Amino acid sequence: MNLEEVRQEIQSKEASSISLLKCFVEIESFSYDKEGVDRLSSEIQKTFGVFPVQMEVIQEEKYGNHLKVSWGEGNQQITVLSHLDTVYPRGTLVKMPFQVDETKVYGPGVYDMKASYVMMYHVFTLLKEKGDFPPGVKIVWLLTSDEEIGSPNGKQYVIEEAKKSLAVLVLEPPTEDGSLKTARKGGGRFTVAVKGISAHAGVNPGDGANAIEELCRQIVYISGLADPVQGTTINTGEIKGGTLFNVVPEYGAAEIDVRVGNREEAVRIEEALRNLSPVNPRTQLKVTGGIYRPPMERGEETEKLFYLAKKLGEQLGINLTEASTGGGSDGNFAASTGVPVLDGLGVFGGFAHSPDEFLRKISIAERTALLYGILLSLVKNESNNPT
């Protein structure tokens, strides 16, 4: 398997890659726009209908439907993850159109992560043309519809497929320097609400119990739970409370973002927040929310998966590096099953979730060749070592 030849073959098809990407990007698929997401899914099904794949639409009522595309048959599988949704509401294309220059492609979702569909199109084309896919193992490409909003429904299908898998490959973008992601922090969102007692700030302030003051004390305590050494960060991002400057406030609430690097820290923070007690006994506390994305930790098997990718990258003349990130993906849910996960295998570019989002054209061929090499190495290794 000569990956440099594979890269060159895909690079020679750059014009058709960009044309296909344009088709996908110009179907707007905001997370809360079910019709748009489902329209994109239908286009993918139509496009990939030329391959010998099995496609399953997983129906959803509130958000878009998920899509599962399978190549091959067997009891063992490699799962590849993408998502259908973007952060851009319908109408964004008017002010942020699909554009191409000499080295870059711009548009809503080009980088995060509609280029991954083009990558998989090339992978399936290679598998079809070269006919070197061994029996007994299958590739399952799962496209969830709600990843950008935390995968409230999609996570169960990610976990379901991960449990069947030898490895999970995630086509999210790499870091800015092109590093693959071998670890991601888990994420949590908590609301701390305080109920106090209102009173006139001038006439009878002693009769009141200041909810905002109590909330501030709690925030200081909560901030102290952060542990930079463990990778635990805490951010109070929003505070609400009070009615008028001359009224002792009866209510206050804070929205708190938590990021944790490992499961032990997730348990520690969750327990600490659940067990908060008021400093002022005349106030009442209520804590809601929780850790909604488990951490994706770098284990021994993930390390092996990364070094496989690194070795294959050498064939392409690239020195792959690895990194950890504070942002989450469906890879977090996959990793919670204990399966090795390699994330950040998508194209490189920048400014995701912004009007300047772009990808570098050259990365489509490079990253697709790498992905193809990893997939083929994994499935051939498994077919030669049946369980």
VEXLUMVO-648438 format. One line per field, with one value per residue: x, y negated, z negated of N, C-alpha, C in turn; residue in three letters. Coordinates in steps of 0.2 Angstrom, whole numbers, plus 5000, padded with zeros to 4 digits. Example, Ala and Ser with C-alpha at 12.3 -4.5 7.8 and 13.67 -1.06 7.14 Angstrom:
2
nc1: c(5066 5064) .
nc2: c(5028 5011) .
nc3: c(4961 4965) .
cac1: c(5062 5068) .
cac2: c(5022 5005) .
cac3: c(4961 4964) .
cc1: c(5066 5064) .
cc2: c(5016 5000) .
cc3: c(4961 4961) .
rest: c(ala ser) .
//
This chain:
387
nc1: c(5004 5004 5004 5007 5005 4991 4988 4992 4983 4970 4973 4973 4960 4955 4946 4934 4932 4930 4919 4910 4910 4905 4891 4887 4889 4881 4868 4860 4862 4858 4859 4846 4837 4828 4823 4832 4844 4839 4838 4851 4856 4848 4854 4867 4865 4860 4872 4881 4875 4881 4890 4894 4886 4877 4864 4857 4844 4841 4828 4822 4813 4813 4826 4837 4837 4848 4862 4868 4881 4887 4900 4905 4905 4904 4908 4916 4921 4926 4923 4918 4917 4906 4897 4881 4876 4878 4883 4877 4863 4849 4850 4862 4871 4869 4876 4888 4894 4899 4915 4930 4948 4965 4971 4962 4946 4931 4916 4901 4903 4912 4924 4921 4909 4910 4918 4922 4913 4917 4930 4926 4919 4930 4937 4928 4928 4941 4941 4932 4937 4950 4948 4953 4948 4947 4938 4926 4927 4920 4917 4909 4901 4896 4884 4880 4866 4866 4877 4883 4876 4879 4875 4862 4853 4860 4871 4868 4868 4881 4888 4883 4888 4901 4904 4904 4916 4933 4941 4938 4937 4938 4932 4933 4940 4958 4970 4976 4989 4989 4989 4984 4970 4972 4966 4953 4945 4932 4915 4905 4889 4882 4869 4868 4857 4850 4839 4833 4828 4817 4818 4817 4830 4834 4825 4822 4834 4839 4829 4830 4837 4851 4851 4860 4873 4875 4876 4888 4897 4896 4901 4914 4919 4917 4925 4937 4938 4944 4957 4972 4983 4977 4970 4957 4946 4936 4922 4913 4901 4889 4878 4863 4851 4842 4831 4829 4840 4838 4833 4834 4840 4830 4832 4845 4856 4868 4877 4888 4902 4911 4926 4934 4948 4949 4940 4940 4941 4929 4919 4923 4921 4907 4901 4905 4898 4885 4884 4884 4882 4872 4880 4874 4862 4849 4846 4842 4849 4849 4855 4857 4859 4875 4889 4890 4897 4908 4925 4938 4950 4968 4973 4982 4979 4974 4986 4993 4986 4988 5002 5002 4995 5005 5016 5011 5009 5022 5024 5018 5026 5024 5025 5017 5009 5003 4989 4980 4964 4952 4940 4925 4919 4909 4918 4921 4910 4911 4924 4920 4916 4928 4934 4948 4951 4954 4955 4952 4955 4951 4951 4963 4962 4954 4946 4934 4916 4914 4912 4923 4927 4937 4945 4960 4964 4973 4974 4963 4966 4978 4974 4964 4971 4978 4968 4963 4974 4975 4963 4963 4974 4970 4959 4964 4974 4965 4958 4968 4971 4960 4946) .
nc2: c(5006 4990 4975 4962 4963 4965 4952 4944 4948 4944 4931 4927 4926 4915 4904 4911 4915 4902 4898 4908 4905 4892 4895 4901 4892 4881 4886 4881 4885 4883 4887 4886 4887 4897 4901 4896 4903 4916 4916 4914 4927 4935 4931 4936 4949 4952 4948 4958 4969 4976 4985 5001 5002 5003 4993 4985 4976 4968 4964 4948 4937 4924 4918 4919 4934 4947 4955 4971 4979 4993 5003 5018 5034 5043 5049 5040 5023 5007 4991 4976 4958 4945 4929 4922 4910 4892 4876 4866 4855 4857 4848 4842 4844 4833 4822 4828 4835 4850 4851 4851 4850 4849 4858 4861 4866 4859 4857 4861 4874 4880 4884 4890 4901 4904 4908 4920 4929 4929 4935 4948 4952 4953 4963 4974 4975 4979 4991 4998 4998 5003 5015 5022 5025 5034 5049 5052 5041 5025 5008 4995 4981 4968 4955 4942 4932 4921 4917 4904 4898 4906 4919 4924 4935 4942 4948 4960 4969 4968 4973 4986 4991 4990 4999 5011 5011 5012 5001 4983 4970 4953 4940 4926 4909 4907 4900 4883 4884 4896 4907 4923 4929 4936 4936 4929 4916 4919 4912 4901 4894 4883 4876 4865 4860 4848 4845 4832 4820 4806 4789 4771 4761 4750 4748 4760 4769 4780 4789 4796 4809 4809 4815 4814 4810 4822 4831 4826 4830 4843 4845 4841 4851 4862 4859 4862 4875 4879 4887 4885 4894 4906 4904 4898 4886 4872 4861 4847 4842 4834 4824 4821 4811 4802 4787 4773 4759 4755 4765 4779 4794 4807 4818 4827 4833 4844 4848 4862 4867 4883 4891 4907 4918 4931 4946 4947 4934 4929 4936 4930 4916 4916 4922 4912 4901 4905 4906 4894 4882 4869 4853 4843 4847 4843 4844 4853 4867 4873 4885 4889 4898 4906 4917 4918 4923 4936 4937 4940 4950 4953 4969 4984 4992 4982 4975 4984 4984 4971 4971 4980 4972 4962 4968 4972 4959 4955 4961 4952 4941 4933 4927 4933 4926 4927 4921 4914 4908 4895 4895 4904 4919 4932 4942 4942 4949 4961 4965 4968 4981 4988 4992 4989 4973 4962 4945 4930 4932 4926 4914 4900 4883 4868 4857 4862 4862 4849 4833 4834 4847 4860 4872 4880 4883 4893 4902 4911 4922 4927 4930 4939 4949 4953 4958 4968 4977 4980 4986 4997 5004 5007 5016 5026 5031 5037 5046 5055 5060 5067 5067) .
nc3: c(5000 5005 4999 5003 5017 5016 5011 5021 5031 5026 5025 5038 5041 5037 5041 5043 5030 5023 5029 5025 5011 5011 5014 5003 4993 4997 4993 4980 4963 4949 4932 4925 4935 4942 4954 4963 4960 4962 4976 4980 4976 4985 4997 4995 4994 5007 5015 5010 5014 5025 5021 5014 5001 4985 4980 4966 4959 4945 4936 4929 4919 4914 4918 4932 4942 4939 4948 4954 4962 4969 4974 4980 4972 4956 4940 4933 4931 4938 4932 4939 4936 4940 4941 4945 4943 4941 4934 4939 4942 4954 4968 4967 4978 4986 4982 4980 4991 5000 5005 5015 5016 5021 5012 5002 4995 4991 4981 4972 4961 4969 4964 4951 4951 4965 4975 4971 4977 4990 4989 4985 4996 5005 4999 5000 5013 5017 5010 5017 5030 5029 5023 5012 4999 4985 4980 4966 4958 4955 4960 4951 4954 4945 4944 4934 4929 4920 4914 4912 4902 4891 4893 4888 4891 4901 4894 4889 4899 4904 4893 4894 4906 4904 4894 4901 4908 4914 4915 4914 4926 4928 4937 4934 4935 4934 4922 4922 4927 4934 4926 4921 4910 4895 4883 4875 4865 4853 4852 4842 4837 4825 4815 4802 4791 4780 4767 4758 4746 4749 4745 4740 4744 4737 4726 4719 4720 4713 4711 4723 4734 4743 4759 4769 4763 4756 4767 4773 4763 4765 4778 4777 4769 4777 4788 4783 4783 4795 4803 4810 4812 4814 4825 4823 4826 4821 4825 4822 4831 4833 4824 4815 4807 4793 4793 4791 4787 4774 4767 4757 4764 4769 4776 4785 4798 4806 4821 4824 4831 4833 4835 4837 4835 4832 4827 4813 4808 4813 4806 4793 4794 4798 4786 4776 4780 4779 4766 4760 4748 4740 4735 4728 4717 4719 4732 4747 4757 4774 4785 4802 4817 4824 4828 4844 4855 4855 4851 4863 4862 4864 4867 4866 4878 4886 4888 4895 4907 4911 4914 4925 4934 4935 4940 4953 4958 4960 4973 4980 4979 4968 4951 4939 4925 4908 4897 4883 4880 4874 4879 4884 4892 4901 4900 4886 4880 4887 4882 4868 4868 4867 4878 4890 4896 4909 4913 4922 4936 4947 4960 4961 4956 4951 4939 4935 4933 4935 4945 4953 4956 4963 4974 4979 4995 4999 4989 4990 4999 4992 4979 4982 4988 4977 4968 4975 4975 4962 4959 4968 4963 4950 4953 4960 4952 4942 4949 4952 4939 4933 4921) .
cac1: c(5000 5008 5000 5009 5002 4984 4987 4992 4977 4965 4974 4972 4953 4953 4941 4928 4931 4928 4912 4905 4910 4900 4885 4885 4889 4875 4862 4861 4860 4859 4857 4839 4834 4827 4821 4839 4848 4837 4839 4858 4856 4846 4859 4873 4862 4860 4878 4884 4872 4885 4894 4890 4885 4871 4862 4851 4842 4839 4823 4822 4807 4815 4831 4837 4839 4855 4863 4873 4883 4891 4904 4908 4901 4908 4907 4921 4920 4929 4918 4921 4912 4905 4891 4877 4874 4882 4881 4875 4856 4847 4851 4869 4875 4868 4882 4894 4894 4904 4920 4936 4953 4970 4973 4957 4939 4927 4909 4898 4903 4917 4930 4918 4914 4907 4924 4923 4909 4921 4935 4923 4918 4936 4939 4924 4930 4947 4939 4928 4942 4956 4946 4958 4945 4947 4932 4926 4927 4916 4917 4903 4902 4890 4884 4875 4863 4865 4884 4885 4873 4880 4873 4857 4850 4865 4876 4867 4870 4889 4890 4881 4893 4908 4904 4905 4921 4940 4943 4934 4941 4934 4934 4933 4946 4964 4972 4978 4995 4988 4990 4978 4968 4971 4963 4948 4942 4925 4912 4899 4886 4879 4866 4868 4852 4849 4833 4834 4822 4818 4817 4819 4837 4835 4821 4823 4838 4841 4824 4831 4843 4853 4853 4866 4879 4876 4878 4895 4901 4897 4905 4921 4921 4916 4931 4942 4938 4948 4964 4975 4987 4973 4966 4951 4944 4929 4921 4906 4900 4883 4875 4857 4848 4839 4826 4831 4846 4837 4829 4838 4837 4827 4835 4851 4858 4874 4878 4895 4905 4916 4930 4938 4953 4948 4934 4940 4939 4922 4916 4924 4917 4900 4900 4906 4893 4879 4884 4885 4877 4873 4884 4869 4857 4842 4845 4842 4852 4847 4860 4855 4864 4879 4894 4886 4901 4913 4932 4941 4957 4973 4975 4988 4977 4974 4993 4995 4982 4991 5008 5000 4994 5011 5020 5008 5010 5029 5024 5016 5030 5022 5027 5011 5010 4996 4987 4974 4960 4947 4933 4922 4916 4906 4924 4921 4905 4914 4929 4918 4915 4934 4937 4953 4948 4958 4951 4956 4958 4948 4955 4965 4960 4953 4941 4927 4910 4914 4911 4929 4929 4940 4949 4966 4962 4978 4973 4958 4970 4983 4970 4960 4976 4980 4962 4962 4979 4973 4957 4966 4979 4966 4955 4969 4977 4960 4957 4974 4971 4952 4945) .
cac2: c(5000 4984 4970 4956 4964 4963 4945 4940 4950 4940 4924 4926 4926 4909 4901 4914 4914 4896 4898 4912 4901 4887 4898 4903 4885 4877 4888 4879 4890 4880 4892 4886 4886 4904 4902 4895 4909 4922 4915 4916 4934 4938 4930 4940 4956 4952 4948 4964 4975 4979 4990 5007 5001 5003 4987 4985 4970 4968 4958 4944 4933 4917 4916 4922 4941 4950 4959 4976 4981 4999 5006 5025 5038 5047 5048 5035 5017 5001 4986 4969 4954 4938 4927 4919 4903 4886 4871 4860 4856 4856 4841 4840 4844 4827 4818 4832 4840 4855 4848 4855 4847 4854 4863 4862 4866 4855 4858 4863 4881 4884 4887 4893 4905 4907 4911 4927 4933 4930 4939 4954 4953 4955 4969 4979 4976 4983 4998 5001 4999 5008 5022 5025 5025 5041 5051 5053 5035 5020 5001 4992 4973 4965 4947 4940 4925 4916 4916 4897 4896 4910 4926 4927 4941 4946 4951 4967 4973 4968 4978 4993 4993 4990 5006 5017 5009 5013 4994 4978 4964 4947 4935 4919 4906 4908 4894 4878 4886 4902 4913 4928 4928 4942 4935 4923 4915 4920 4906 4901 4887 4883 4870 4864 4855 4846 4842 4828 4816 4799 4784 4765 4761 4745 4748 4766 4774 4785 4794 4800 4813 4807 4821 4812 4811 4830 4834 4824 4834 4850 4845 4841 4858 4867 4858 4865 4882 4880 4890 4885 4899 4912 4901 4896 4879 4870 4854 4844 4838 4830 4823 4817 4810 4795 4783 4766 4758 4754 4771 4785 4798 4814 4823 4826 4839 4843 4854 4863 4872 4887 4896 4911 4922 4938 4948 4946 4927 4928 4938 4926 4910 4917 4923 4906 4896 4908 4906 4887 4879 4861 4850 4840 4852 4841 4844 4860 4868 4878 4886 4893 4900 4911 4918 4920 4927 4939 4936 4945 4951 4957 4975 4988 4994 4976 4973 4988 4981 4965 4973 4983 4966 4958 4972 4971 4952 4955 4962 4945 4935 4928 4929 4932 4926 4928 4916 4915 4902 4894 4896 4911 4922 4938 4946 4943 4954 4967 4967 4970 4988 4991 4993 4984 4968 4957 4940 4925 4935 4922 4909 4894 4876 4864 4852 4866 4859 4841 4831 4835 4854 4862 4877 4879 4888 4898 4907 4916 4928 4929 4933 4945 4955 4956 4961 4974 4981 4982 4991 5004 5007 5010 5021 5032 5034 5040 5052 5060 5062 5068 5069) .
cac3: c(5000 5006 4997 5007 5023 5015 5010 5028 5035 5024 5027 5045 5042 5032 5044 5041 5022 5021 5032 5020 5005 5012 5014 4996 4989 4999 4990 4973 4958 4942 4927 4923 4942 4944 4962 4967 4958 4966 4983 4981 4976 4991 5002 4994 4996 5015 5017 5008 5017 5030 5018 5011 4994 4982 4976 4961 4957 4938 4936 4923 4920 4913 4921 4938 4942 4939 4954 4953 4968 4968 4979 4978 4967 4951 4932 4930 4935 4936 4933 4941 4934 4943 4939 4950 4941 4940 4929 4943 4944 4961 4971 4966 4984 4989 4980 4979 4996 5002 5009 5016 5018 5023 5007 4996 4996 4986 4980 4966 4960 4973 4959 4946 4953 4971 4979 4970 4982 4996 4987 4985 5003 5008 4996 5003 5020 5016 5008 5023 5036 5028 5021 5007 4992 4983 4977 4959 4954 4958 4958 4950 4954 4942 4945 4930 4932 4915 4911 4910 4896 4886 4895 4883 4894 4905 4891 4888 4905 4904 4888 4896 4911 4901 4890 4906 4912 4912 4914 4917 4929 4928 4943 4932 4937 4929 4919 4927 4930 4937 4922 4920 4904 4892 4877 4874 4858 4852 4851 4838 4836 4819 4813 4795 4789 4773 4765 4752 4743 4751 4740 4742 4743 4732 4721 4715 4723 4708 4712 4729 4734 4749 4763 4773 4759 4755 4774 4774 4759 4768 4784 4775 4767 4783 4792 4779 4785 4801 4802 4816 4813 4816 4831 4821 4826 4820 4827 4821 4837 4833 4817 4815 4800 4791 4797 4791 4783 4767 4764 4755 4769 4766 4781 4789 4801 4810 4825 4823 4836 4830 4840 4833 4839 4831 4823 4806 4807 4815 4800 4788 4795 4797 4779 4773 4782 4777 4759 4758 4742 4739 4729 4724 4716 4721 4740 4750 4763 4778 4790 4807 4822 4822 4833 4850 4859 4851 4854 4868 4859 4868 4864 4870 4885 4890 4889 4901 4913 4913 4917 4931 4939 4936 4945 4959 4960 4963 4980 4984 4978 4963 4945 4935 4917 4904 4893 4879 4881 4869 4882 4884 4898 4900 4898 4879 4879 4889 4877 4862 4868 4866 4885 4892 4900 4912 4915 4926 4942 4952 4964 4957 4958 4945 4938 4935 4929 4936 4952 4957 4957 4970 4974 4984 5000 5000 4984 4992 5001 4987 4973 4984 4989 4970 4965 4979 4973 4955 4960 4971 4958 4945 4955 4963 4946 4939 4953 4951 4932 4931 4914) .
cc1: c(5004 5004 5001 5006 4994 4983 4987 4986 4971 4966 4972 4964 4950 4947 4934 4927 4928 4920 4907 4905 4905 4893 4882 4884 4883 4868 4863 4858 4861 4856 4849 4834 4833 4826 4828 4843 4846 4838 4846 4859 4854 4851 4865 4871 4862 4867 4882 4881 4875 4889 4890 4890 4878 4869 4856 4850 4839 4835 4823 4816 4809 4820 4832 4839 4846 4856 4869 4874 4888 4894 4907 4903 4906 4906 4911 4920 4925 4924 4921 4915 4912 4899 4888 4876 4879 4879 4878 4868 4855 4848 4858 4873 4874 4874 4888 4894 4900 4909 4927 4942 4959 4972 4968 4950 4935 4920 4907 4898 4909 4923 4927 4911 4912 4912 4925 4919 4913 4927 4932 4921 4924 4938 4935 4926 4936 4945 4936 4933 4947 4954 4950 4955 4944 4940 4932 4926 4923 4918 4911 4904 4895 4890 4878 4872 4863 4872 4885 4882 4873 4878 4867 4854 4855 4870 4875 4869 4878 4891 4889 4886 4900 4909 4906 4912 4928 4943 4938 4938 4936 4936 4933 4940 4952 4965 4974 4984 4995 4988 4983 4977 4967 4968 4958 4945 4934 4922 4906 4896 4882 4875 4865 4863 4851 4843 4834 4828 4822 4816 4819 4826 4839 4831 4822 4827 4839 4835 4825 4837 4845 4856 4859 4873 4880 4879 4886 4899 4902 4901 4913 4923 4921 4923 4937 4943 4942 4955 4968 4980 4983 4969 4959 4950 4937 4928 4914 4905 4894 4880 4868 4855 4846 4834 4828 4837 4845 4832 4834 4835 4835 4830 4841 4853 4864 4875 4886 4897 4911 4920 4935 4942 4952 4942 4934 4938 4932 4918 4917 4921 4910 4898 4900 4900 4886 4878 4885 4880 4878 4877 4879 4863 4850 4841 4845 4845 4849 4852 4857 4860 4869 4885 4890 4890 4907 4920 4934 4948 4961 4975 4980 4986 4976 4981 4995 4992 4986 4998 5007 4999 5001 5016 5017 5009 5017 5029 5022 5020 5028 5023 5021 5012 5003 4995 4981 4970 4954 4940 4931 4920 4912 4912 4924 4916 4908 4920 4926 4916 4922 4938 4942 4950 4954 4954 4955 4958 4955 4953 4957 4963 4960 4947 4934 4922 4911 4913 4917 4931 4931 4944 4955 4965 4967 4977 4968 4962 4974 4979 4966 4965 4977 4974 4962 4968 4978 4968 4959 4970 4975 4962 4959 4972 4972 4958 4962 4974 4963 4952 4941) .
cc2: c(4994 4978 4963 4957 4962 4956 4942 4942 4945 4933 4922 4925 4920 4905 4904 4914 4908 4895 4902 4908 4896 4889 4899 4896 4881 4880 4886 4883 4888 4886 4892 4886 4894 4905 4901 4901 4915 4922 4916 4923 4937 4937 4935 4947 4957 4952 4955 4970 4979 4984 4996 5007 5002 4997 4988 4978 4971 4962 4954 4939 4925 4914 4920 4930 4942 4954 4964 4979 4987 5002 5013 5028 5042 5045 5042 5029 5012 4995 4979 4964 4947 4935 4922 4911 4898 4881 4865 4860 4855 4849 4838 4839 4837 4822 4821 4837 4845 4852 4852 4850 4852 4859 4865 4863 4863 4857 4861 4871 4884 4887 4892 4895 4909 4910 4918 4932 4934 4935 4947 4957 4956 4962 4975 4980 4980 4990 5002 5003 5003 5015 5026 5025 5032 5043 5052 5047 5030 5013 4998 4985 4971 4958 4945 4933 4920 4915 4909 4895 4902 4917 4928 4934 4945 4950 4958 4972 4973 4973 4985 4995 4994 4997 5012 5016 5011 5006 4989 4972 4959 4942 4928 4916 4907 4901 4889 4880 4893 4908 4917 4927 4935 4942 4928 4922 4917 4913 4906 4894 4888 4876 4870 4859 4854 4843 4838 4825 4809 4795 4777 4764 4755 4745 4754 4771 4780 4791 4798 4804 4812 4813 4820 4813 4818 4833 4832 4828 4841 4850 4845 4848 4863 4866 4861 4872 4884 4883 4890 4891 4905 4910 4899 4889 4877 4863 4853 4840 4833 4830 4819 4816 4803 4792 4776 4765 4757 4759 4777 4791 4805 4820 4822 4833 4838 4850 4855 4869 4876 4891 4900 4916 4929 4940 4947 4939 4926 4930 4933 4919 4911 4918 4916 4901 4899 4907 4899 4886 4872 4859 4846 4845 4850 4841 4852 4861 4874 4879 4891 4894 4905 4912 4921 4924 4929 4937 4942 4945 4955 4963 4978 4990 4988 4974 4977 4986 4975 4966 4976 4977 4962 4962 4972 4964 4951 4956 4956 4939 4931 4931 4928 4931 4926 4922 4918 4908 4902 4895 4903 4913 4928 4943 4947 4949 4961 4970 4970 4977 4992 4993 4988 4979 4963 4952 4935 4927 4931 4918 4903 4888 4872 4860 4856 4861 4851 4840 4832 4842 4856 4868 4876 4885 4894 4904 4912 4922 4931 4933 4939 4951 4958 4960 4968 4979 4984 4988 4998 5007 5011 5016 5027 5035 5039 5047 5057 5063 5063 5070 5076) .
cc3: c(5000 5005 5001 5014 5022 5014 5017 5032 5033 5025 5034 5046 5038 5035 5042 5034 5020 5023 5027 5014 5005 5012 5007 4992 4991 4997 4982 4968 4951 4937 4926 4930 4944 4951 4965 4966 4962 4973 4985 4981 4982 4997 5001 4996 5004 5018 5016 5011 5022 5027 5015 5003 4992 4979 4972 4959 4950 4936 4929 4925 4919 4917 4928 4937 4942 4945 4952 4960 4967 4974 4977 4973 4962 4944 4929 4934 4933 4937 4935 4940 4938 4940 4945 4949 4940 4935 4932 4945 4952 4963 4970 4973 4988 4988 4979 4984 4997 5007 5009 5019 5020 5018 5002 4999 4990 4986 4974 4966 4965 4969 4954 4948 4960 4976 4977 4974 4988 4995 4988 4992 5007 5005 4999 5010 5021 5015 5014 5029 5035 5026 5016 5000 4990 4980 4969 4955 4958 4956 4957 4949 4951 4942 4940 4932 4926 4911 4908 4904 4891 4887 4889 4885 4897 4901 4889 4893 4906 4899 4891 4901 4909 4897 4895 4909 4909 4911 4917 4920 4930 4933 4941 4935 4932 4926 4924 4930 4933 4933 4921 4912 4900 4885 4878 4867 4859 4850 4846 4838 4830 4818 4805 4794 4782 4772 4758 4749 4745 4745 4743 4740 4738 4726 4716 4718 4719 4709 4718 4729 4742 4754 4767 4769 4758 4762 4775 4770 4762 4774 4782 4773 4773 4787 4789 4780 4791 4799 4809 4818 4816 4823 4829 4821 4824 4822 4826 4827 4837 4826 4818 4808 4799 4796 4797 4786 4775 4764 4763 4760 4766 4771 4784 4792 4805 4814 4825 4828 4832 4835 4835 4837 4838 4827 4816 4804 4809 4809 4794 4788 4795 4790 4775 4774 4779 4769 4756 4752 4741 4733 4725 4723 4718 4729 4741 4756 4767 4784 4795 4812 4820 4828 4839 4855 4855 4854 4858 4866 4864 4864 4868 4877 4889 4892 4895 4907 4916 4917 4924 4936 4940 4941 4952 4962 4963 4970 4984 4983 4973 4956 4940 4928 4914 4899 4889 4880 4875 4872 4883 4891 4896 4898 4890 4877 4881 4884 4870 4862 4867 4873 4887 4897 4903 4915 4919 4933 4948 4956 4959 4960 4952 4945 4938 4931 4930 4944 4956 4958 4963 4969 4980 4989 5000 4995 4985 4994 4996 4981 4976 4985 4982 4967 4969 4977 4966 4955 4963 4967 4953 4947 4957 4957 4942 4943 4953 4944 4930 4924 4913) .
rest: c(met asn leu glu glu val arg gln glu ile gln ser lys glu ala ser ser ile ser leu leu lys cys phe val glu ile glu ser phe ser tyr asp lys glu gly val asp arg leu ser ser glu ile gln lys thr phe gly val phe pro val gln met glu val ile gln glu glu lys tyr gly asn his leu lys val ser trp gly glu gly asn gln gln ile thr val leu ser his leu asp thr val tyr pro arg gly thr leu val lys met pro phe gln val asp glu thr lys val tyr gly pro gly val tyr asp met lys ala ser tyr val met met tyr his val phe thr leu leu lys glu lys gly asp phe pro pro gly val lys ile val trp leu leu thr ser asp glu glu ile gly ser pro asn gly lys gln tyr val ile glu glu ala lys lys ser leu ala val leu val leu glu pro pro thr glu asp gly ser leu lys thr ala arg lys gly gly gly arg phe thr val ala val lys gly ile ser ala his ala gly val asn pro gly asp gly ala asn ala ile glu glu leu cys arg gln ile val tyr ile ser gly leu ala asp pro val gln gly thr thr ile asn thr gly glu ile lys gly gly thr leu phe asn val val pro glu tyr gly ala ala glu ile asp val arg val gly asn arg glu glu ala val arg ile glu glu ala leu arg asn leu ser pro val asn pro arg thr gln leu lys val thr gly gly ile tyr arg pro pro met glu arg gly glu glu thr glu lys leu phe tyr leu ala lys lys leu gly glu gln leu gly ile asn leu thr glu ala ser thr gly gly gly ser asp gly asn phe ala ala ser thr gly val pro val leu asp gly leu gly val phe gly gly phe ala his ser pro asp glu phe leu arg lys ile ser ile ala glu arg thr ala leu leu tyr gly ile leu leu ser leu val lys asn glu ser asn asn pro thr) .
//
